[in-house]
Amino acid sequence: MIPKTRCGLAVVAMSVTALFWHYANAFEVDGLRSGMSIQEASSFLVSRSFAYSSSLDGRVLYSNRMGSSVVFCDEKLTMIQHDVSGGFHAFVRSVEERKHKRGKPDIVISHKESEIGEISEIAAMWQLKTHREKIFMVAISRQDAQISASWVVPNRCG
């Protein structure tokens, strides 16, 4: 997850993360599919005002001002992240909905200090046959509230 940094109150980020074993069609979000090439995704990226942000170790990041990010590893789509409206109640509803579809999740709770401040996280994770799915909320120091959803396939770029 790419943390959002904004001035103000506590940042609360909820991410829905799906980690898949294979690139090919492991996930599809808004017409983007895991494993797509940068060329295949380019018209979508342009239509949604995405711009090249950075490149490091085979990873290429595109983002837009609406809080969305798309990451390519070795020129294949490996992650999509976008902001989602809601707060704690939206997080709980998402976990509850997935619990009914996927069964009881593993729960992980963590807290640590870092160079960007205090980070607290609660995560619900499901190990499925084809992928691992994770929903989490993160509070980072005194930043604005933020909820995000992300989908990721395993890749060498990390």
DSSP file (Angstrom, degrees, kcal/mol; ACC not computed):
  #  RESIDUE AA STRUCTURE BP1 BP2  ACC     N-H-->O    O-->H-N    N-H-->O    O-->H-N    TCO  KAPPA ALPHA  PHI   PSI    X-CA   Y-CA   Z-CA
    1    1 A M              0   0    0      0, 0.0   149,-0.0     0, 0.0    14,-0.0   0.000 360.0 360.0 360.0 138.8    0.0    0.0    0.0
    2    2 A I        -     0   0    0     67,-0.0    67,-0.0     0, 0.0     2,-0.0  -0.873 360.0-131.6 -97.8 109.4    1.2    3.5   -0.8
    3    3 A P        -     0   0    0      0, 0.0     2,-0.4     0, 0.0    10,-0.0  -0.309  11.9-131.5 -66.9 144.2    0.4    5.7    2.2
    4    4 A K        -     0   0    0    140,-0.1     2,-0.6   142,-0.0   142,-0.0  -0.777  16.5-153.6 -90.6 136.2   -1.2    9.0    1.6
    5    5 A T        +     0   0    0     -2,-0.4     2,-0.3   138,-0.1   138,-0.0  -0.947  27.9 151.2-116.5 115.5    0.3   11.9    3.3
    6    6 A R        -     0   0    0     -2,-0.6   138,-0.3     3,-0.1     2,-0.1  -0.956  44.5-105.6-137.4 154.3   -1.9   14.9    4.1
    7    7 A C  S    S+     0   0    0     -2,-0.3     2,-0.4   136,-0.2   137,-0.2  -0.474  78.4  37.0 -76.3 150.7   -1.9   17.5    6.8
    8    8 A G  S    S+     0   0    0    134,-0.4     3,-0.1    -2,-0.1   136,-0.1  -0.922  91.6  10.6 124.1-135.6   -4.4   17.3    9.7
    9    9 A L  S    S-     0   0    0     -2,-0.4    -3,-0.1     1,-0.2     2,-0.1   0.224  94.2 -48.8 -76.3-164.7   -6.0   14.5   11.7
   10   10 A A        -     0   0    0    132,-0.4     2,-0.5     1,-0.1   132,-0.2  -0.441  53.9-127.0 -71.3 139.3   -5.2   10.8   11.9
   11   11 A V  E     -A  140   0A   0    129,-1.1   129,-1.3   130,-0.4     2,-0.5  -0.751  25.0-173.3 -86.4 131.1   -4.8    8.9    8.6
   12   12 A V  E     -A  139   0A   0     -2,-0.5   134,-2.1   132,-0.4     2,-0.5  -0.978   3.7-175.7-123.6 117.1   -6.9    5.9    8.5
   13   13 A A  E     -A  138   0A   0    125,-3.5   125,-2.8    -2,-0.5     2,-0.5  -0.956   7.8-169.8-117.9 125.8   -6.3    3.8    5.4
   14   14 A M  E     -A  137   0A   0     -2,-0.5   134,-2.7   123,-0.3     2,-0.4  -0.960  11.6-174.0-110.6 126.3   -8.4    0.7    4.7
   15   15 A S  E     -A  136   0A   0    121,-3.4   121,-3.2    -2,-0.5     2,-0.7  -0.957  21.7-152.3-121.6 140.6   -7.0   -1.5    1.9
   16   16 A V  E     -A  135   0A   0     -2,-0.4   134,-2.0   119,-0.3     2,-0.5  -0.950  27.0-174.0-103.6 112.0   -8.6   -4.4    0.3
   17   17 A T  E     -A  134   0A   0    117,-7.4   117,-5.8    -2,-0.7     2,-0.6  -0.939  13.7-172.5-117.1 124.1   -5.6   -6.4   -0.8
   18   18 A A  E     -A  133   0A   0     -2,-0.5   134,-2.7   132,-0.4     2,-0.6  -0.963   6.7-163.6-114.2 117.8   -5.8   -9.5   -2.9
   19   19 A L  E     -Ab 132 152A   0    113,-5.6   113,-4.7    -2,-0.6     2,-0.3  -0.901  13.8-166.8-103.3 121.4   -2.6  -11.4   -3.5
   20   20 A F  E     -A  131   0A   0    132,-1.0   111,-0.2    -2,-0.6     6,-0.1  -0.749  26.4-138.2-112.6 154.6   -2.8  -13.9   -6.3
   21   21 A W  S    S+     0   0    0    109,-1.9     2,-0.4    -2,-0.3   110,-0.1   0.755  87.6  42.3 -81.2 -25.7   -0.5  -16.7   -7.4
   22   22 A H        -     0   0    0    108,-0.3     4,-0.2     1,-0.1    -1,-0.1  -0.943  66.1-143.4-126.9 145.2   -0.8  -16.0  -11.2
   23   23 A Y  S >  S+     0   0    0     -2,-0.4     3,-1.5     2,-0.1     4,-0.4   0.938  74.4  96.5 -64.6 -48.1   -0.7  -12.9  -13.2
   24   24 A A  T 3  S-     0   0    0      1,-0.3    11,-0.2     2,-0.1    -2,-0.1  -0.246 114.3 -36.1 -60.1 108.3   -3.2  -13.9  -15.9
   25   25 A N  T 3  S+     0   0    0      9,-1.2    -1,-0.3    -2,-0.3     3,-0.1   0.729  86.5 143.3  53.0  29.9   -6.6  -12.5  -14.9
   26   26 A A  S <  S+     0   0    0     -3,-1.5     2,-0.3    -4,-0.2    -2,-0.1   0.879  77.6   4.4 -64.8 -36.3   -6.1  -13.0  -11.2
   27   27 A F        -     0   0    0     -4,-0.4     7,-2.2   124,-0.1     2,-0.4  -0.990  60.7-164.5-144.1 155.3   -8.0   -9.8  -10.7
   28   28 A E  E     +J   33   0B   0     -2,-0.3     2,-0.4     5,-0.2     5,-0.2  -0.976  12.2 175.6-138.9 126.4   -9.9   -7.3  -12.8
   29   29 A V  E >  S-J   32   0B   0      3,-2.6     3,-2.5    -2,-0.4    -2,-0.0  -0.989  71.2 -21.0-134.4 121.9  -10.8   -3.8  -11.5
   30   30 A D  T 3  S-     0   0    0     -2,-0.4     3,-0.1     1,-0.3    -1,-0.1   0.797 128.9 -47.9  51.1  34.3  -12.5   -1.1  -13.6
   31   31 A G  T 3  S+     0   0    0      1,-0.3     2,-0.4    13,-0.0    -1,-0.3   0.372 113.8 116.2  90.4  -5.8  -11.3   -2.8  -16.8
   32   32 A L  E <   -J   29   0B   0     -3,-2.5    -3,-2.6    12,-0.1     2,-0.4  -0.836  47.1-163.1 -96.1 135.8   -7.7   -3.3  -15.8
   33   33 A R  E >   -J   28   0B   0     -2,-0.4     3,-1.9    -5,-0.2    44,-0.2  -0.914  26.9-102.7-119.1 143.7   -6.5   -6.9  -15.4
   34   34 A S  T 3  S+     0   0    0     -7,-2.2    -9,-1.2    -2,-0.4    44,-0.2  -0.362 109.0  30.4 -58.1 141.4   -3.4   -8.3  -13.6
   35   35 A G  T 3  S+     0   0    0     42,-2.6    -1,-0.2     1,-0.3   -11,-0.1   0.306  84.1 140.8  89.8  -9.2   -0.7   -9.1  -16.1
   36   36 A M    <   -     0   0    0     -3,-1.9    41,-2.6   -13,-0.1    -1,-0.3  -0.330  52.4-119.0 -62.9 148.4   -1.7   -6.4  -18.7
   37   37 A S  B  >  -C   76   0A   0     39,-0.2     4,-1.8     1,-0.1    39,-0.2  -0.432  22.3-110.5 -80.7 164.0    1.2   -4.7  -20.3
   38   38 A I  H  > S+     0   0    0     37,-0.8     4,-1.0     1,-0.2    -1,-0.1   0.894 121.8  53.3 -59.4 -39.6    1.7   -0.9  -20.0
   39   39 A Q  H >4 S+     0   0    0      1,-0.2     3,-0.5     2,-0.2     4,-0.4   0.911 107.5  49.6 -63.6 -43.2    0.8   -0.6  -23.6
   40   40 A E  H 34 S+     0   0    0      1,-0.2     3,-0.3     2,-0.1     4,-0.3   0.854 117.1  41.5 -63.1 -35.3   -2.5   -2.5  -23.1
   41   41 A A  H 3X S+     0   0    0     -4,-1.8     4,-2.4     1,-0.2     3,-0.4   0.542  88.6  95.5 -89.0  -8.5   -3.4   -0.3  -20.1
   42   42 A S  H <X S+     0   0    0     -4,-1.0     4,-2.5    -3,-0.5     5,-0.2   0.849  81.3  50.6 -59.0 -41.0   -2.3    3.0  -21.6
   43   43 A S  H  > S+     0   0    0     -4,-0.4     4,-2.3    -3,-0.3    -1,-0.2   0.896 112.7  47.9 -66.2 -37.2   -5.7    4.2  -23.0
   44   44 A F  H  > S+     0   0    0     -3,-0.4     4,-1.6    -4,-0.3    -2,-0.2   0.939 111.6  50.3 -63.1 -47.1   -7.3    3.5  -19.6
   45   45 A L  H  <>S+     0   0    0     -4,-2.4     5,-3.2     1,-0.2    -2,-0.2   0.899 112.9  45.8 -60.1 -42.6   -4.4    5.4  -17.8
   46   46 A V  H ><5S+     0   0    0     -4,-2.5     3,-1.6     1,-0.2    -1,-0.2   0.918 110.7  52.8 -66.2 -44.4   -4.8    8.4  -20.1
   47   47 A S  H 3<5S+     0   0    0     -4,-2.3    -1,-0.2     1,-0.3    -2,-0.2   0.765 112.0  46.1 -65.5 -24.8   -8.6    8.5  -19.8
   48   48 A R  T 3<5S-     0   0    0     -4,-1.6    -1,-0.3    -5,-0.1    -2,-0.2   0.171 117.5-110.2-103.3  16.2   -8.3    8.5  -16.0
   49   49 A S  T < 5 +     0   0    0     -3,-1.6    16,-0.4     1,-0.2     2,-0.2   0.804  58.5 163.7  61.9  33.7   -5.6   11.2  -15.9
   50   50 A F      < -     0   0    0     -5,-3.2     2,-0.3    -6,-0.2    14,-0.2  -0.582  15.7-168.2 -78.5 146.2   -2.9    8.9  -14.7
   51   51 A A  E     -D   63   0A   0     12,-2.5    12,-2.2    -2,-0.2     2,-0.1  -0.969  32.8 -92.6-133.1 150.4    0.7   10.2  -15.1
   52   52 A Y  E     +D   62   0A   0     -2,-0.3    10,-0.3    10,-0.2     3,-0.1  -0.407  44.3 173.6 -58.4 130.9    4.1    8.4  -14.8
   53   53 A S  E     -     0   0A   0      8,-3.3     2,-0.3     1,-0.4     9,-0.2   0.800  50.7 -31.0-109.3 -50.5    5.3    8.9  -11.2
   54   54 A S  E     -D   61   0A   0      7,-1.3     7,-2.9     2,-0.0    -1,-0.4  -0.987  40.7-145.2-165.0 167.7    8.4    6.8  -10.7
   55   55 A S  E     +D   60   0A   0     -2,-0.3     2,-0.3     5,-0.2     5,-0.2  -0.984  23.8 158.8-145.3 132.5   10.4    3.8  -11.6
   56   56 A L  E >   -D   59   0A   0      3,-2.3     3,-2.3    -2,-0.3    -2,-0.0  -0.940  66.2 -10.8-156.6 130.6   12.7    1.7   -9.4
   57   57 A D  T 3  S-     0   0    0     -2,-0.3     3,-0.1     1,-0.3    17,-0.0   0.846 130.0 -45.6  49.9  45.1   14.0   -1.9   -9.7
   58   58 A G  T 3  S+     0   0    0      1,-0.3    16,-2.0    15,-0.1    17,-0.5   0.385 113.7 119.7  84.0  -5.4   11.7   -2.9  -12.6
   59   59 A R  E <   -DE  56  73A   0     -3,-2.3    -3,-2.3    14,-0.2     2,-0.4  -0.808  43.3-167.8 -97.9 133.2    8.7   -1.3  -10.9
   60   60 A V  E     -DE  55  72A   0     12,-2.8    12,-2.6    -2,-0.4     2,-0.5  -0.984   5.6-158.7-122.3 128.4    6.8    1.5  -12.7
   61   61 A L  E     -DE  54  71A   0     -7,-2.9    -8,-3.3    -2,-0.4    -7,-1.3  -0.915   9.9-177.3-112.9 130.9    4.3    3.6  -10.8
   62   62 A Y  E     +DE  52  70A   0      8,-2.6     8,-2.6    -2,-0.5     2,-0.3  -0.963  14.1 169.9-117.7 141.2    1.5    5.6  -12.4
   63   63 A S  E     -DE  51  69A   0    -12,-2.2   -12,-2.5    -2,-0.4     2,-0.3  -0.960  18.5-151.0-145.8 165.6   -0.9    7.7  -10.3
   64   64 A N    >   -     0   0    0      4,-1.8     3,-1.2    -2,-0.3     4,-0.3  -0.841  35.8-103.5-131.7 172.3   -3.6   10.4  -10.5
   65   65 A R  T 3  S+     0   0    0    -16,-0.4   -16,-0.1    -2,-0.3   -15,-0.1   0.527 110.5  72.9 -74.7  -4.8   -4.8   13.2   -8.3
   66   66 A M  T 3  S-     0   0    0      2,-0.1    17,-0.4   -17,-0.1    -1,-0.3   0.254 119.7 -98.2 -94.0  12.3   -7.9   11.2   -7.3
   67   67 A G  S <  S+     0   0    0     -3,-1.2     2,-0.3     1,-0.3    16,-0.1   0.694  79.8 132.7  84.5  19.6   -5.8    8.9   -5.1
   68   68 A S        -     0   0    0     -4,-0.3    -4,-1.8    14,-0.2     2,-0.3  -0.808  31.1-173.6-106.6 147.8   -5.4    6.0   -7.5
   69   69 A S  E     -EF  63  81A   0     12,-3.1    12,-2.8    -2,-0.3     2,-0.4  -0.989   9.4-166.3-136.8 146.1   -2.1    4.1   -8.3
   70   70 A V  E     -EF  62  80A   0     -8,-2.6    -8,-2.6    -2,-0.3     2,-0.4  -0.999  11.8-161.6-131.1 129.7   -1.3    1.4  -10.8
   71   71 A V  E     -EF  61  79A   0      8,-2.6     7,-2.9    -2,-0.4     8,-1.6  -0.938   3.8-166.5-118.7 134.5    2.0   -0.5  -10.5
   72   72 A F  E     -EF  60  77A   0    -12,-2.6   -12,-2.8    -2,-0.4     2,-0.4  -0.939   2.8-163.2-114.8 139.2    3.8   -2.5  -13.2
   73   73 A C  E >  S-EF  59  76A   0      3,-2.8     3,-1.9    -2,-0.4   -14,-0.2  -0.994  83.2  -7.8-120.6 128.5    6.6   -4.9  -12.6
   74   74 A D  T 3  S-     0   0    0    -16,-2.0    -1,-0.2    -2,-0.4   -15,-0.1   0.887 132.1 -58.4  49.9  41.0    8.6   -6.0  -15.6
   75   75 A E  T 3  S+     0   0    0    -17,-0.5   -37,-0.8     1,-0.2     2,-0.4   0.606 115.7 113.7  66.5  17.3    6.0   -4.1  -17.7
   76   76 A K  E <  S-CF  37  73A   0     -3,-1.9    -3,-2.8   -39,-0.2     2,-0.3  -0.956  76.0-107.2-117.7 138.7    3.1   -6.3  -16.4
   77   77 A L  E     + F   0  72A   0    -41,-2.6   -42,-2.6    -2,-0.4    -5,-0.3  -0.449  47.5 158.6 -64.3 123.3    0.3   -4.9  -14.2
   78   78 A T  E     +     0   0A   0     -7,-2.9    75,-2.3     1,-0.3     2,-0.3   0.568  57.2  27.1-122.2 -17.7    0.8   -6.2  -10.6
   79   79 A M  E     -GF 152  71A   0     -8,-1.6    -8,-2.6    73,-0.2     2,-0.4  -0.991  47.5-173.5-152.2 140.9   -1.1   -3.8   -8.4
   80   80 A I  E     +GF 151  70A   0     71,-2.0    71,-2.4    -2,-0.3     2,-0.4  -0.999  13.7 177.1-127.2 134.3   -4.1   -1.4   -8.4
   81   81 A Q  E     +GF 150  69A   0    -12,-2.8   -12,-3.1    -2,-0.4     2,-0.3  -0.999   3.3 168.0-137.0 135.7   -4.9    0.8   -5.5
   82   82 A H  E     -G  149   0A   0     67,-2.8    67,-3.2    -2,-0.4   -14,-0.2  -0.994  36.9-102.5-145.5 153.9   -7.6    3.4   -5.2
   83   83 A D  E     -G  148   0A   0    -17,-0.4     2,-0.4    -2,-0.3    65,-0.3  -0.435  34.2-160.0 -72.2 147.2   -9.2    5.5   -2.5
   84   84 A V        -     0   0    0     63,-2.9    63,-0.4   -70,-0.2   -70,-0.1  -0.978  17.2-119.0-129.8 140.3  -12.6    4.4   -1.2
   85   85 A S  S    S+     0   0    0     -2,-0.4     2,-0.3    61,-0.1    61,-0.0  -0.466  70.5  57.7 -77.6 154.0  -15.2    6.5    0.6
   86   86 A G        -     0   0    0     -2,-0.1     2,-0.2     4,-0.0    -2,-0.1  -0.762  60.0-132.6 124.6-170.1  -16.2    5.5    4.1
   87   87 A G     >  -     0   0    0     -2,-0.3     4,-2.1   -74,-0.0     3,-0.2  -0.531  63.2 -28.1-152.3-142.3  -14.5    4.9    7.5
   88   88 A F  H  > S+     0   0    0      1,-0.2     4,-2.6     2,-0.2     5,-0.2   0.893 133.1  53.1 -58.1 -42.5  -14.4    2.4   10.2
   89   89 A H  H  > S+     0   0    0      1,-0.2     4,-2.6     2,-0.2    -1,-0.2   0.894 107.9  50.9 -62.6 -39.0  -18.0    1.2    9.5
   90   90 A A  H  > S+     0   0    0      2,-0.2     4,-2.3     1,-0.2    -1,-0.2   0.890 109.9  50.9 -63.7 -39.3  -17.1    0.6    5.9
   91   91 A F  H  X S+     0   0    0     -4,-2.1     4,-2.3     2,-0.2    -2,-0.2   0.948 111.6  46.6 -61.4 -49.7  -14.1   -1.4    6.9
   92   92 A V  H  X S+     0   0    0     -4,-2.6     4,-2.7     1,-0.2    -2,-0.2   0.901 111.9  50.9 -62.4 -42.0  -16.2   -3.6    9.3
   93   93 A R  H  X S+     0   0    0     -4,-2.6     4,-2.8     2,-0.2    -1,-0.2   0.906 109.9  50.8 -61.2 -41.3  -18.9   -4.0    6.6
   94   94 A S  H  X S+     0   0    0     -4,-2.3     4,-2.1     2,-0.2    -2,-0.2   0.915 112.4  45.8 -63.0 -43.5  -16.2   -5.2    4.1
   95   95 A V  H  X S+     0   0    0     -4,-2.3     4,-2.4     2,-0.2    -2,-0.2   0.931 113.8  49.5 -63.9 -45.3  -14.8   -7.7    6.5
   96   96 A E  H  X S+     0   0    0     -4,-2.7     4,-1.8     2,-0.2    -2,-0.2   0.911 110.4  49.9 -61.7 -44.4  -18.3   -8.9    7.4
   97   97 A E  H  X S+     0   0    0     -4,-2.8     4,-1.3     1,-0.2    -1,-0.2   0.925 114.2  44.5 -60.5 -45.5  -19.3   -9.3    3.7
   98   98 A R  H  X S+     0   0    0     -4,-2.1     4,-3.9     1,-0.2     5,-0.5   0.847 107.3  59.7 -69.0 -33.3  -16.1  -11.3    2.9
   99   99 A K  H  X S+     0   0    0     -4,-2.4     4,-1.9     1,-0.2    -1,-0.2   0.904 105.9  48.3 -60.1 -41.3  -16.5  -13.4    6.1
  100  100 A H  H  < S+     0   0    0     -4,-1.8    -1,-0.2     1,-0.2    -2,-0.2   0.844 121.2  36.3 -68.1 -32.9  -19.9  -14.6    4.8
  101  101 A K  H  < S+     0   0    0     -4,-1.3    -2,-0.2    -5,-0.1    -1,-0.2   0.846 132.7  23.7 -85.8 -37.2  -18.4  -15.4    1.4
  102  102 A R  H  < S-     0   0    0     -4,-3.9    -3,-0.2     1,-0.3    -2,-0.2   0.530 103.7-117.7-112.6 -10.1  -15.0  -16.7    2.3
  103  103 A G     <  -     0   0    0     -4,-1.9    -1,-0.3    -5,-0.5    -2,-0.1  -0.445  61.3 -17.2  97.3-176.0  -15.3  -17.9    5.9
  104  104 A K        -     0   0    0     -2,-0.1     2,-0.1    -4,-0.1    -5,-0.0  -0.440  69.7-139.6 -68.7 129.6  -13.6  -16.7    9.1
  105  105 A P        -     0   0    0      0, 0.0     2,-0.4     0, 0.0    21,-0.2  -0.447  15.9-109.8 -85.8 161.6  -10.5  -14.6    8.4
  106  106 A D  E     -H  125   0A   0     19,-2.9    19,-2.7    -2,-0.1     2,-0.5  -0.759  37.1-143.6 -80.2 137.4   -7.1  -14.6   10.2
  107  107 A I  E     -H  124   0A   0     -2,-0.4     2,-0.4    17,-0.2    17,-0.2  -0.911  17.8-174.7-110.6 131.7   -6.8  -11.4   12.2
  108  108 A V  E     -H  123   0A   0     15,-2.3    15,-2.9    -2,-0.5     2,-0.4  -0.992   1.5-173.3-125.9 131.2   -3.5   -9.5   12.6
  109  109 A I  E     +H  122   0A   0     -2,-0.4     2,-0.3    13,-0.2    13,-0.2  -0.989  12.0 169.8-124.8 131.6   -3.1   -6.4   14.8
  110  110 A S  E     -H  121   0A   0     11,-2.6    11,-2.9    -2,-0.4     2,-0.3  -0.973  16.4-173.7-142.2 156.8    0.2   -4.4   14.8
  111  111 A H  E     +H  120   0A   0     -2,-0.3     2,-0.3     9,-0.2     9,-0.2  -0.980  17.8 157.0-147.5 134.6    1.6   -1.2   16.2
  112  112 A K  E     -H  119   0A   0      7,-2.5     7,-3.2    -2,-0.3     2,-0.4  -0.991  36.6-119.7-154.9 160.3    5.0    0.4   15.5
  113  113 A E  E     +H  118   0A   0     -2,-0.3     2,-0.3     5,-0.2     5,-0.2  -0.814  38.4 167.9 -97.5 142.9    7.0    3.6   15.5
  114  114 A S  E >   -H  117   0A   0      3,-1.3     3,-1.4    -2,-0.4    -2,-0.0  -0.867  52.7 -88.9-143.8 178.8    8.6    4.7   12.2
  115  115 A E  T 3  S+     0   0    0      1,-0.3     3,-0.1    -2,-0.3    -2,-0.0   0.724 127.7  50.2 -65.3 -20.8   10.2    7.8   10.7
  116  116 A I  T 3  S-     0   0    0      1,-0.4    -1,-0.3    25,-0.0     2,-0.3   0.429 122.8 -99.4 -96.0   0.9    6.8    8.9    9.5
  117  117 A G  E <   -H  114   0A   0     -3,-1.4    -3,-1.3    24,-0.1    -1,-0.4  -0.753  67.4 -12.1 119.7-164.9    5.3    8.5   13.0
  118  118 A E  E     -H  113   0A   0     -2,-0.3    23,-2.8    -5,-0.2     2,-0.5  -0.547  57.5-164.1 -76.2 133.0    3.2    6.0   14.8
  119  119 A I  E     +HI 112 140A   0     -7,-3.2    -7,-2.5    -2,-0.3     2,-0.4  -0.981   8.8 179.7-125.3 123.0    1.6    3.3   12.6
  120  120 A S  E     -HI 111 139A   0     19,-2.4    19,-2.8    -2,-0.5     2,-0.4  -0.961   8.0-178.7-121.0 140.1   -1.3    1.1   13.9
  121  121 A E  E     -HI 110 138A   0    -11,-2.9   -11,-2.6    -2,-0.4     2,-0.4  -0.995  19.2-171.9-141.9 143.6   -2.9   -1.6   11.7
  122  122 A I  E     -HI 109 137A   0     15,-2.0    15,-2.3    -2,-0.4     2,-0.4  -0.998  20.5-176.0-129.6 131.8   -5.7   -4.2   11.9
  123  123 A A  E     -HI 108 136A   0    -15,-2.9   -15,-2.3    -2,-0.4     2,-0.4  -0.965  21.0-157.6-132.8 144.7   -6.0   -6.7    9.1
  124  124 A A  E     -HI 107 135A   0     11,-2.9    11,-2.6    -2,-0.4     2,-0.4  -0.988  23.5-172.9-116.1 128.7   -8.3   -9.5    8.1
  125  125 A M  E     -HI 106 134A   0    -19,-2.7   -19,-2.9    -2,-0.4     2,-0.4  -0.962  14.2-166.4-130.5 142.0   -6.8  -12.2    5.8
  126  126 A W  E     - I   0 133A   0      7,-2.7     7,-2.5    -2,-0.4     2,-0.8  -0.993  12.4-149.9-124.8 129.9   -8.2  -15.1    3.9
  127  127 A Q  E     + I   0 132A   0     -2,-0.4     5,-0.2     5,-0.2     2,-0.2  -0.888  28.9 178.3 -97.4 108.3   -6.0  -17.8    2.3
  128  128 A L        -     0   0    0      3,-2.6   -26,-0.0    -2,-0.8    -2,-0.0  -0.483  42.9 -99.0-103.7 175.4   -8.1  -19.1   -0.7
  129  129 A K  S    S+     0   0    0      1,-0.2     3,-0.1    -2,-0.2    -1,-0.1   0.904 119.8  24.7 -62.4 -42.2   -7.2  -21.7   -3.4
  130  130 A T  S    S-     0   0    0      1,-0.2  -109,-1.9  -110,-0.0  -108,-0.3   0.644 130.3  -3.0-100.9 -16.1   -6.1  -19.2   -6.0
  131  131 A H  E     -A   20   0A   0   -111,-0.2    -3,-2.6  -110,-0.1     2,-0.5  -0.984  61.3-109.7-163.8 169.3   -5.1  -16.2   -4.0
  132  132 A R  E     -AI  19 127A   0   -113,-4.7  -113,-5.6    -2,-0.3     2,-0.4  -0.951  31.0-158.7-110.4 132.9   -4.7  -14.5   -0.6
  133  133 A E  E     -AI  18 126A   0     -7,-2.5    -7,-2.7    -2,-0.5     2,-0.4  -0.909   9.5-175.7-115.4 140.2   -7.1  -11.6    0.2
  134  134 A K  E     -AI  17 125A   0   -117,-5.8  -117,-7.4    -2,-0.4     2,-0.4  -0.997  11.5-172.6-139.7 132.3   -6.4   -9.0    2.8
  135  135 A I  E     +AI  16 124A   0    -11,-2.6   -11,-2.9    -2,-0.4     2,-0.3  -0.990  23.1 167.4-119.2 130.1   -8.5   -6.1    4.1
  136  136 A F  E     -AI  15 123A   0   -121,-3.2  -121,-3.4    -2,-0.4     2,-0.4  -0.992  30.7-147.7-147.1 156.1   -6.8   -3.7    6.5
  137  137 A M  E     -AI  14 122A   0    -15,-2.3   -15,-2.0    -2,-0.3     2,-0.4  -0.967  18.8-169.4-117.5 136.1   -7.1   -0.3    8.2
  138  138 A V  E     -AI  13 121A   0   -125,-2.8  -125,-3.5    -2,-0.4     2,-0.5  -0.992   9.7-160.3-128.0 131.2   -4.0    1.7    9.0
  139  139 A A  E     -AI  12 120A   0    -19,-2.8   -19,-2.4    -2,-0.4     2,-0.6  -0.959   9.8-168.8-109.0 124.3   -3.7    4.8   11.1
  140  140 A I  E >   -AI  11 119A   0   -129,-1.3  -129,-1.1    -2,-0.5     3,-0.8  -0.932  44.0 -79.3-118.6 107.6   -0.6    6.8   10.5
  141  141 A S  T 3  S-     0   0    0    -23,-2.8     2,-0.7    -2,-0.6  -130,-0.4   0.036  97.8 -20.9  39.9-134.2    0.1    9.6   13.1
  142  142 A R  T 3  S+     0   0    0   -132,-0.2  -134,-0.4    -3,-0.1  -132,-0.4  -0.537  95.5 128.8-107.9  64.4   -1.9   12.8   12.7
  143  143 A Q    <   -     0   0    0     -3,-0.8  -136,-0.2    -2,-0.7  -135,-0.1  -0.727  65.1 -83.4-112.7 163.0   -2.9   12.6    9.0
  144  144 A D        -     0   0    0   -138,-0.3  -132,-0.4    -2,-0.2    -4,-0.2  -0.253  57.4 -89.2 -61.6 153.5   -6.4   13.0    7.4
  145  145 A A        +     0   0    0   -134,-0.3     2,-0.3    -6,-0.1  -134,-0.2  -0.415  53.0 177.9 -64.9 138.0   -8.6    9.9    7.3
  146  146 A Q        -     0   0    0   -134,-2.1     2,-0.4    -8,-0.2    -8,-0.3  -0.983  18.0-167.2-147.9 131.7   -8.1    7.8    4.2
  147  147 A I        +     0   0    0    -63,-0.4   -63,-2.9    -2,-0.3     2,-0.3  -0.975  16.8 176.8-117.4 134.5   -9.6    4.5    3.0
  148  148 A S  E     - G   0  83A   0   -134,-2.7     2,-0.4    -2,-0.4   -65,-0.3  -0.937  19.8-150.6-134.0 156.7   -8.0    2.7    0.1
  149  149 A A  E     + G   0  82A   0    -67,-3.2   -67,-2.8    -2,-0.3     2,-0.3  -0.990  20.7 179.3-124.3 137.1   -8.5   -0.6   -1.8
  150  150 A S  E     - G   0  81A   0   -134,-2.0  -132,-0.4    -2,-0.4     2,-0.4  -0.993  17.7-161.7-141.2 150.3   -5.7   -2.5   -3.4
  151  151 A W  E     + G   0  80A   0    -71,-2.4   -71,-2.0    -2,-0.3     2,-0.4  -0.997  18.8 179.8-128.2 131.7   -5.2   -5.7   -5.4
  152  152 A V  E     -bG  19  79A   0   -134,-2.7  -132,-1.0    -2,-0.4   -73,-0.2  -0.992  18.0-157.3-138.8 139.5   -1.8   -7.2   -5.8
  153  153 A V        -     0   0    0    -75,-2.3  -132,-0.1    -2,-0.4  -134,-0.1  -0.869  41.6 -95.2-106.3 150.1   -0.3  -10.3   -7.5
  154  154 A P        +     0   0    0      0, 0.0     2,-0.3     0, 0.0    -1,-0.0  -0.349  56.4 162.7 -60.1 142.7    3.1  -11.7   -6.3
  155  155 A N    >   -     0   0    0      1,-0.0     3,-1.2  -132,-0.0   -81,-0.0  -0.981  52.0-107.8-158.4 162.5    6.0  -10.4   -8.4
  156  156 A R  T 3  S+     0   0    0     -2,-0.3    -1,-0.0     1,-0.3   -82,-0.0   0.682 111.4  67.0 -70.3 -17.3    9.7  -10.1   -8.2
  157  157 A C  T 3         0   0    0    -99,-0.1    -1,-0.3     1,-0.1   -98,-0.1   0.653 360.0 360.0 -79.8 -14.9    9.6   -6.4   -7.6
  158  158 A G    <         0   0    0     -3,-1.2    -2,-0.1   -85,-0.0    -1,-0.1   0.450 360.0 360.0  88.3 360.0    8.0   -6.9   -4.2
